[in-house]
Amino acid sequence: MTAAPSPGTGYGTGSAPSPGAGFGAQPDDGRRRGGPPIWFALFGFGGLVAGVLLIAAQVLGLGTGGAAAPATLAPAGEAAAKTRDVVLAALEGAAFQVRDPQTAYRPGESPALLTVPRVVLQAVLPADPAAGYVLIYELPTNAEADAVGREFAAYLASGTGAIQYPRDAQFVLRRLGRTLVYFPWSPSVSPDPEVARLAATLGTIGEPIAAS
């Protein structure tokens, strides 16, 4: 007769499992269990950051073959130079001092004018030294100057164009041959009382442009 194994010895014996321990349970030694290793999570986060930086570089065109910087405007030619002389004579005849601008100036423009060569003059307004800019755009032909001028006039009257200027803005837009003479001004913004007379003087040059 085989003797029964004594308590605590033999197959299936030993210390009783702790409460809640199941088949295949491992000792709790304080190590992280479940989920990917921490280095794997850090690698994924680094890849996400690199992707964001690459997209930003592509949008800005930084060494990735993305969008190029705006092209430099071509210099204006003989037609603009002749119109400049006409504008200069008219303003000096009205006792305005005229100079080349001390800082770059670019007003709100219609898309058709963004790359058009131009000359910029500045009539000196003592009470408003940051104003008085007069632009002369040079187009290839008289017909193109007329068409682009009409489009520009319509643009200034539209919400897209008007929002770029003060609410009471007024515009002098004239065509002389294949050039456009443009002067925007605002009674509420310019503190110099001579600005209205400047606009009136420019209004005698060439012929008016009506919106198409």
VMD Tcl script that draws the C-alpha trace (Angstrom):
set ca {
  {0.00 0.00 0.00}
  {1.47 3.26 -1.05}
  {1.68 5.92 1.58}
  {-0.01 9.27 0.88}
  {2.44 12.07 0.38}
  {2.98 14.21 3.36}
  {1.63 17.78 3.27}
  {3.94 20.19 1.47}
  {5.76 17.52 -0.66}
  {5.32 15.89 -4.05}
  {3.73 16.77 -7.41}
  {1.15 19.56 -7.12}
  {2.18 20.39 -3.68}
  {4.02 23.27 -2.19}
  {3.02 26.57 -0.75}
  {-0.50 27.65 -1.57}
  {-0.83 30.33 -4.29}
  {-1.55 33.81 -3.13}
  {-5.14 34.98 -3.45}
  {-5.96 36.14 -7.00}
  {-3.00 34.37 -8.58}
  {-4.01 32.44 -11.68}
  {-2.48 30.01 -14.09}
  {0.75 31.38 -15.52}
  {0.93 34.31 -13.08}
  {4.41 35.78 -12.67}
  {5.96 37.18 -9.57}
  {5.51 40.90 -9.08}
  {9.11 42.16 -9.09}
  {8.26 45.83 -9.79}
  {9.13 45.71 -13.51}
  {6.90 47.43 -16.17}
  {4.47 44.99 -17.79}
  {2.07 45.55 -20.70}
  {2.38 47.99 -23.66}
  {5.42 48.68 -25.85}
  {8.85 49.52 -24.44}
  {9.46 53.18 -23.63}
  {12.11 53.50 -26.37}
  {9.51 52.47 -28.94}
  {7.14 55.27 -27.85}
  {9.97 57.82 -27.97}
  {10.92 56.68 -31.47}
  {7.33 57.15 -32.65}
  {7.11 60.64 -31.14}
  {10.39 61.64 -32.80}
  {9.08 60.48 -36.17}
  {5.93 62.58 -35.70}
  {7.98 65.70 -34.93}
  {10.20 65.11 -37.98}
  {7.13 64.77 -40.19}
  {5.69 68.06 -38.94}
  {9.01 69.86 -39.57}
  {9.24 68.40 -43.09}
  {5.73 69.59 -43.96}
  {6.51 73.07 -42.62}
  {9.71 73.22 -44.68}
  {7.83 72.22 -47.82}
  {5.21 74.89 -47.23}
  {7.90 77.55 -46.75}
  {10.04 76.25 -49.60}
  {13.11 75.85 -47.41}
  {15.51 73.71 -49.43}
  {12.89 71.16 -50.40}
  {11.97 72.30 -53.88}
  {8.76 73.85 -52.53}
  {7.20 77.22 -53.23}
  {9.72 79.75 -54.49}
  {10.06 83.28 -53.18}
  {8.13 85.96 -55.08}
  {9.92 87.03 -58.24}
  {11.66 90.41 -58.26}
  {9.79 93.01 -60.29}
  {11.30 93.85 -63.65}
  {12.50 97.45 -63.98}
  {10.12 99.89 -65.62}
  {10.98 101.14 -69.08}
  {10.80 104.23 -71.25}
  {7.04 104.69 -71.05}
  {7.09 104.84 -67.25}
  {10.03 107.26 -67.35}
  {8.11 109.62 -69.64}
  {5.01 109.47 -67.43}
  {7.23 110.11 -64.41}
  {8.42 113.33 -66.06}
  {4.80 114.37 -66.68}
  {3.81 113.66 -63.07}
  {6.90 115.43 -61.74}
  {6.18 118.53 -63.83}
  {2.54 118.63 -62.71}
  {3.39 118.30 -59.02}
  {6.25 120.76 -59.05}
  {4.04 123.17 -61.00}
  {1.57 122.92 -58.10}
  {4.35 123.71 -55.59}
  {4.80 120.14 -54.32}
  {8.26 118.88 -53.51}
  {8.85 115.41 -54.99}
  {11.47 112.83 -54.04}
  {12.27 109.17 -54.44}
  {10.72 107.13 -51.59}
  {12.91 106.54 -48.56}
  {11.22 103.21 -47.80}
  {9.61 100.53 -49.95}
  {5.93 101.08 -50.67}
  {3.36 98.72 -52.13}
  {-0.40 99.36 -51.91}
  {-3.26 96.90 -52.16}
  {-3.31 95.80 -55.80}
  {-5.38 93.64 -58.10}
  {-3.79 90.30 -59.07}
  {-3.06 91.58 -62.60}
  {-0.79 94.31 -61.19}
  {1.29 92.23 -58.79}
  {4.15 91.66 -61.23}
  {3.79 94.79 -63.37}
  {6.90 97.03 -63.52}
  {6.39 100.37 -61.79}
  {7.96 103.63 -60.72}
  {7.17 105.12 -57.31}
  {7.40 108.81 -56.42}
  {6.65 110.55 -53.16}
  {5.15 114.00 -52.90}
  {6.33 115.51 -49.63}
  {3.48 116.24 -47.20}
  {5.03 118.00 -44.18}
  {2.28 116.92 -41.79}
  {2.26 113.33 -43.07}
  {5.79 112.24 -44.07}
  {4.73 108.59 -44.46}
  {2.21 109.39 -47.21}
  {2.13 110.98 -50.65}
  {3.18 107.91 -52.66}
  {2.33 107.98 -56.37}
  {2.68 104.84 -58.48}
  {3.22 104.62 -62.23}
  {2.56 101.16 -63.68}
  {3.91 100.30 -67.12}
  {1.94 97.85 -69.31}
  {3.00 96.44 -72.70}
  {0.33 98.25 -74.74}
  {-2.29 100.98 -74.46}
  {-5.04 98.38 -74.72}
  {-3.58 96.31 -71.88}
  {-3.18 99.40 -69.73}
  {-6.84 100.23 -70.31}
  {-8.02 96.67 -69.56}
  {-5.85 96.26 -66.46}
  {-6.84 99.73 -65.26}
  {-10.55 98.91 -65.56}
  {-10.01 95.66 -63.72}
  {-8.12 97.52 -60.98}
  {-10.92 100.07 -60.62}
  {-13.44 97.23 -60.25}
  {-11.15 95.55 -57.71}
  {-10.95 98.70 -55.58}
  {-14.75 98.93 -55.59}
  {-15.13 95.30 -54.51}
  {-15.02 93.96 -50.99}
  {-11.67 92.25 -51.57}
  {-10.00 95.46 -52.67}
  {-11.81 97.91 -50.41}
  {-10.95 95.99 -47.25}
  {-7.26 96.83 -47.79}
  {-7.91 100.56 -47.40}
  {-9.61 102.87 -44.89}
  {-13.39 103.10 -45.20}
  {-13.26 106.63 -46.62}
  {-10.37 105.93 -49.00}
  {-10.40 107.70 -52.36}
  {-8.43 106.72 -55.44}
  {-6.89 108.64 -58.30}
  {-6.48 106.21 -61.21}
  {-5.50 107.66 -64.59}
  {-4.15 106.24 -67.83}
  {-1.47 107.97 -69.88}
  {-0.56 105.91 -72.93}
  {0.39 102.46 -71.74}
  {0.96 103.57 -68.15}
  {-1.35 103.89 -65.16}
  {-0.97 106.63 -62.54}
  {-2.34 105.62 -59.14}
  {-2.69 107.55 -55.89}
  {-4.76 106.28 -52.93}
  {-5.58 108.62 -50.06}
  {-7.89 108.93 -47.07}
  {-9.16 112.18 -45.52}
  {-9.49 110.53 -42.11}
  {-6.01 109.01 -42.11}
  {-3.86 111.77 -43.58}
  {-3.50 114.77 -41.25}
  {-2.06 116.99 -43.99}
  {-4.61 119.37 -45.55}
  {-2.59 119.40 -48.79}
  {-3.40 115.77 -49.60}
  {-6.69 116.69 -51.28}
  {-4.93 119.24 -53.47}
  {-2.31 116.63 -54.34}
  {-5.05 114.26 -55.47}
  {-6.68 117.00 -57.54}
  {-3.38 117.78 -59.26}
  {-2.83 114.13 -60.19}
  {-6.38 114.03 -61.49}
  {-5.37 116.31 -64.36}
  {-2.95 113.77 -65.85}
  {-4.02 111.53 -68.72}
  {-7.56 110.21 -68.81}
  {-9.74 108.67 -66.08}
  {-10.27 104.94 -65.72}
  {-13.76 103.62 -65.09}
  {-14.47 100.20 -63.58}
  {-15.28 97.56 -66.18}
}
mol new
graphics top color blue
foreach p $ca { graphics top sphere $p radius 0.5 }
foreach p [lrange $ca 0 end-1] q [lrange $ca 1 end] { graphics top cylinder $p $q radius 0.2 }
display resetview
